[in-house]
Amino acid sequence: MSKKDKKIEVSVKDIERRHQSVQQIFIGGRLIGEVITDNDRFKALLTADQSEFNARSQEEGLEIVLQQYHLHQR
């Protein structure tokens, strides 16, 4: 018997903090992480435990946040 796919609403909000571009990632209205632009580098920050990961692009940072959230979701 197959499972039905569960639809999850993911939204991204672009803001600027201290002259840095920041992408905030929300799932169902709850902030789960951020991707911070630092010159030519990117940092993916998971909100739950303040884990920080380095990324080569904003897209990769977004993927990292979503993967880590799904991996450690309770």
Residue, then its C-alpha position, 0 to 999 in steps of 0.5 A: m500500500s502506497k503512502k500519500d505525499k504530504k504537501i509542505e509549504v516552504s517559503v523564503k523571505d529575503i531581508e537585509r541585516r547589517h548590510q548583508s543579504v539574508q534569506q529566511i526559510f519558513i515551513g508552515g510559518r515557522l522560521i527553520g533557518e537562514v542563508i547569510t551572504d558574506n561577501d562571496r561566501f554563504k552560511a546556512l544557519l539552522t535556527a533550532d540548534q544554531s548549527e552553521f554550515n558553509a555553502r557555495s551558493q544560496e541554492e546550496g545553502l537552502e538545500i542544506v537548511l531543508q535537509q538538516y531540518h528534515l534530518h533532525q525534525r522531531 
